[in-house]
Amino acid sequence: MQRWLIVFGVVLIALGLLWPFIDKLGLGRLPGDIVIERENFRLYFPIVTSLVVSVVLSLILWLLNR
């Protein structure tokens, strides 16, 4: 369990450092993501981005467990 937590932490750090490059790919602005902008308010709910990330992580974990 400790090893998985460390790996998870390292992956989160790597994603945080790579986020500017990931943002250029358009991963955070996919069609289907909800963005509501008002005068003093902005709500961003990345539904499709969350689904894509979930599917990719599920495939990676499935391949690792084979």
PyMOL commands that set and color helices and strands:
alter all, ss='L'
color gray80, all
select helices_A, chain A and resi 2-24+47-65
alter helices_A, ss='H'
color red, helices_A
select strands_A, chain A and resi 34-37+42-45
alter strands_A, ss='S'
color yellow, strands_A
deselect
rebuild
show_as cartoon
